[in-house]
Amino acid sequence: MAVRIDGKAISAKVREEVAGEVAALKDQGIQPGLAVVIVGDDAASRIYVNNKKKACEAVGIYSEEYALPGDTTQEELLALIDELNRKPEINGILVQSPLPKGLDEAAVVEKIDPKKDVDAFHAYNVGKIMQGQYTFLPCTPAGVIELIRSTGVDICGKQCVVIGRSDIVGKPMAMLLLHENGTVTICHSRTENLGEICQGADILVSAVGKAHFVRGSMVKPGAVVIDVGMNRDENGKLCGDVEFSEAEPRAGFITPVPGGVGPMTIAMLMKNTVAAAKLQHEVRS
Ligand code: GUN
């Protein structure tokens, strides 16, 4: 039976460290600040944004929320980003994804000052991640690396399989595992023999967004299984991509949903906001 990886406890530790760093910055007269922009009324996004605001309060980060109506134009949104780029009390800018149809998300991301891009979505930061020298790590993949580290399993030399190739999770996840010297395979909707490839994974990360996608038979005995999925099952219950009841008896370590990757993403966002404040105030760590 797998050991459950406790994302809540691990993220609490990260948040504690961040709170300590915020306190030290405040002693130097620096107050880290994050602006969160949400457009429209997507229910899931609303929950995520509320959680991000609460996390800021808990660690002492100043936050501003900009809740814009669903009919906001591209020009209005870009003008807001421009204003936030210039606002000194704001160190990090996060535009909650997805944006309503009709808005060009890529153009919005490119408008964010790379020094304030705490999601690490801007092409400049994506390039830095490719090169392995970064200020901001993308929050979810960085959180996953922390969860894997917590198991004591060394990523170096291991077969790592990432299911999903999104810009937010799959691609940067693969890159971070590669930087840790993992041997990385990226699988996606066109992958042939997916089950077979997964069976060879010492570390399996699923970021597909489909309930019941990873079956127990796909899990190598003793593997580290990380479930990035946030789905609703047929009964409306929150669940990941991994069929937990089948995978748990086979895996060595496994993340639950909820309580696995989710809390880590927010903790890493807090960490990035502090890193952004340090960068803008030229504080060395
Ligand atoms: N929507 C889902 N995950 C994320 C994230 O990490 N950042 C942003 N900005 N939007 C998201």
Residues whose N, C-alpha, C, O or C-beta is under 5 A from the ligand:
A	BS01	GUN	L94 V95 Q96 S97 P98 D119
